[in-house]
Amino acid sequence: MTATLASSARPADVPALDVAAIRRDFPILSRTVGDKPLVYLDSGNTSQKPRQVIDAMAEFSARHNANISRAVHTLGTEATEAFEGARAKVAAFINAPSVDEVVFTKNSTEAINLVSNVMLAASLDPGADPRFRLGPGDEVVISEMEHHSNIVPWQLLCERTGATLKWFGITDHGRLDLSDIDEVITERTKLVSVVHMSNILGTVNQVDRIRARARDVGALIMLDASQSVPHLPVNVTTLDVDFMAFTGHKMCGPTGIGVLWGRYDLLSVMPPFLGGGSMIATVTMGKSTYAAPPARFEAGTPPITEAVGLGAAVDYLSKLGMPAVQWHEKELVAYALDALESVPDLTIIGPRVPLARGGTISFDLAGIHPHDVGQVLDSEGVQVRVGHHCAKPVCARFGVPATTRASFYVYNTPQEIDALVAGLEKTRKVFG
């Protein structure tokens, strides 16, 4: 296996990433694990952070730290400008029609829970917008491909309202099975929430058909884009969905910051999620009224430094160019799929072709538990994730309790995939 990437399919106007230069931006990539060079193949879990993000957060803490939207002094003004500047950067990154459609949360899980809890609150209010009200006979649709954060909130909502949860299955090739779409999404469906890119299979779902059916029956549609926004160009205007959730720490940003994007006409009629300071218009002892979005959904002091870090991450990825990021990972995936197919007794769980899939590959090594695989790989400096990846239904669908998962990002090289393959060969010898 030669350590080069095929590039003939890459469009002429999409440059190749300068991976050597990118790697110099990530201090952690220079460290070792034991006496082995670090090979970080766990970016689907959390990505590493470039110096530009680390420095932006340190600079904010050292020189501009203050609370936002409640002080007239210089530091308060600077902090507010930095926080709202980050919001504007995120809005531009996903081509949101309005910066006011970007709600900061602490992660994508909270973003999804925000929508489900708002629908629960609306369901208890006879005067609420009927698009958000659920009761017996109504339906929520997800898929078997979801991770737990896009399953459990909807289970809770259905249990509490009497609505029914339905889902799409997965084909043997790791694609969404939409053969029964008209039976799954019906006139009783109030909301469809599906993953844009699977965190375990790597599948990138084409949402056009799902969106069209949801629109036909008047249902809202939400995308869990935690794995897609960091890895490919995502344009909410083109996608034409109603809500989208993603998180900062998988896209070179810090933990503790996530995003709910929502159409403003929907956000503006949704009841609050959490109550407290910053989300109100007026408060009396008898009643409160609420601020316009996004403030309505950002009660209390938000993750200010983390938002600044996310803004710096957006700057970093934008400078690289998301089409270039996407193509780098396409080429890595093609290389990795070929390399992994050469490992005896290894079964890839998910699409085995680099078409409509991202830089995440899960696999099973026959007769060897993924935890053992992970331990041997770690001894070689190769960091992968093992387990059910917070997606137990996907593992059950493919008849495995857990998998080993390698996930790639802008700083990964074909040489690191070769190190993964060599580590797997060692694993087979140890447990063979």
Salt bridges, closest charged atoms under 4 A:
ASP42 OD1 - ARG405 NH2 3.66
GLU59 OE2 - ARG63 NE 3.50
GLU59 OE2 - HIS64 NE2 3.54
GLU78 OE1 - HIS64 ND1 2.77
GLU84 OE1 - ARG87 NE 2.79
GLU110 OE1 - LYS106 NZ 3.01
ASP129 OD2 - ARG131 NH2 2.84
GLU139 OE1 - LYS166 NZ 3.43
GLU139 OE2 - ARG188 NE 3.22
ASP172 OD1 - ARG397 NH2 2.62
ASP182 OD1 - ARG213 NE 3.43
ASP208 OD1 - ARG211 NH1 3.60
ASP224 OD2 - HIS147 NE2 2.74
ASP240 OD2 - ARG211 NE 3.95
ASP240 OD1 - ARG215 NH2 3.82
ASP242 OD2 - ARG215 NH1 2.96
ASP242 OD1 - ARG263 NH1 2.30
ASP265 OD2 - ARG263 NH2 2.64
GLU298 OE2 - ARG87 NH1 2.81
ASP315 OD2 - LYS89 NZ 2.77
GLU329 OE1 - HIS231 ND1 2.78
GLU331 OE2 - ARG10 NE 2.85
GLU341 OE1 - ARG352 NH2 2.78
ASP345 OD2 - ARG428 NH2 3.46
GLU380 OE2 - LYS36 NZ 3.27
GLU380 OE2 - LYS426 NZ 2.62
GLU416 OE2 - ARG23 NH1 3.14
GLU425 OE1 - ARG428 NH1 3.50
